[in-house]
């Protein structure tokens, strides 16, 4: 299993939905609709999105190693 990284192509804001869609094998549009529908429920969805934006590395940074 590969690490989750935010893609450099196909992202709209931060690439979090595109990264999750790639990980779970669905389209980015489906993941975005699920996120928007979840915003109708009470909870910290926006804070979670920002946290994942910070935690998931960008695709071009994830390919680099520390060596």
C-alpha positions as a LaTeX table, in Angstrom:
\begin{tabular}{lrrr}
\hline
Residue & $x$ (\AA) & $y$ (\AA) & $z$ (\AA) \\
\hline
Unk1 & 0.00 & 0.00 & 0.00 \\
Unk2 & 1.35 & 3.41 & $-0.90$ \\
Unk3 & 1.24 & 6.49 & 1.26 \\
Unk4 & $-1.53$ & 9.00 & 0.64 \\
Unk5 & $-0.36$ & 12.16 & $-1.06$ \\
Unk6 & $-2.21$ & 15.10 & $-2.53$ \\
Unk7 & $-1.98$ & 14.98 & $-6.35$ \\
Unk8 & $-0.66$ & 17.94 & $-8.27$ \\
Unk9 & $-3.26$ & 17.48 & $-11.01$ \\
Unk10 & $-7.02$ & 17.26 & $-10.64$ \\
Unk11 & $-7.25$ & 19.13 & $-7.38$ \\
Unk12 & $-9.56$ & 22.05 & $-6.73$ \\
Unk13 & $-8.56$ & 23.56 & $-3.39$ \\
Unk14 & $-6.04$ & 21.47 & $-1.52$ \\
Unk15 & $-6.26$ & 18.08 & $-3.16$ \\
Unk16 & $-7.58$ & 16.30 & $-0.08$ \\
Unk17 & $-10.69$ & 14.92 & $-1.78$ \\
Unk18 & $-8.63$ & 13.87 & $-4.82$ \\
Unk19 & $-6.15$ & 12.07 & $-2.55$ \\
Unk20 & $-8.89$ & 10.27 & $-0.65$ \\
Unk21 & $-10.65$ & 9.37 & $-3.90$ \\
Unk22 & $-7.45$ & 7.89 & $-5.29$ \\
Unk23 & $-6.91$ & 5.93 & $-2.07$ \\
Unk24 & $-10.43$ & 4.48 & $-1.97$ \\
Unk25 & $-10.75$ & 3.91 & $-5.73$ \\
Unk26 & $-13.53$ & 6.35 & $-6.52$ \\
Unk27 & $-13.75$ & 9.54 & $-8.54$ \\
Unk28 & $-12.77$ & 12.88 & $-7.07$ \\
Unk29 & $-16.21$ & 14.26 & $-7.92$ \\
Unk30 & $-17.88$ & 11.56 & $-5.85$ \\
Unk31 & $-15.60$ & 12.31 & $-2.91$ \\
Unk32 & $-16.33$ & 16.04 & $-3.21$ \\
Unk33 & $-20.10$ & 15.41 & $-3.22$ \\
Unk34 & $-19.75$ & 13.19 & $-0.14$ \\
Unk35 & $-17.77$ & 15.93 & 1.60 \\
Unk36 & $-20.34$ & 18.60 & 0.71 \\
Unk37 & $-23.19$ & 16.40 & 1.94 \\
Unk38 & $-21.31$ & 15.74 & 5.17 \\
Unk39 & $-21.15$ & 19.50 & 5.74 \\
Unk40 & $-24.92$ & 19.42 & 6.26 \\
Unk41 & $-24.34$ & 17.34 & 9.39 \\
Unk42 & $-23.01$ & 18.88 & 12.60 \\
Unk43 & $-19.33$ & 18.31 & 13.14 \\
Unk44 & $-15.82$ & 19.58 & 12.46 \\
Unk45 & $-15.66$ & 18.75 & 8.74 \\
Unk46 & $-13.82$ & 21.92 & 7.74 \\
Unk47 & $-11.28$ & 21.51 & 10.53 \\
Unk48 & $-10.72$ & 17.91 & 9.44 \\
Unk49 & $-10.21$ & 19.05 & 5.84 \\
Unk50 & $-7.63$ & 21.63 & 6.93 \\
Unk51 & $-5.87$ & 19.08 & 9.14 \\
Unk52 & $-5.68$ & 16.57 & 6.28 \\
Unk53 & $-4.44$ & 19.33 & 3.96 \\
Unk54 & $-1.56$ & 19.91 & 6.37 \\
Unk55 & $-0.88$ & 16.23 & 7.11 \\
Unk56 & $-1.02$ & 14.82 & 3.56 \\
Unk57 & 2.16 & 15.72 & 1.69 \\
Unk58 & 1.96 & 17.09 & $-1.82$ \\
Unk59 & 2.71 & 14.55 & $-4.53$ \\
Unk60 & 5.96 & 16.17 & $-5.64$ \\
Unk61 & 7.19 & 16.36 & $-2.02$ \\
Unk62 & 6.18 & 12.78 & $-1.23$ \\
Unk63 & 8.45 & 11.42 & $-3.96$ \\
Unk64 & 11.55 & 12.94 & $-2.40$ \\
Unk65 & 13.54 & 11.12 & 0.23 \\
Unk66 & 15.57 & 12.54 & 3.07 \\
Unk67 & 18.78 & 10.98 & 1.81 \\
\hline
\end{tabular}
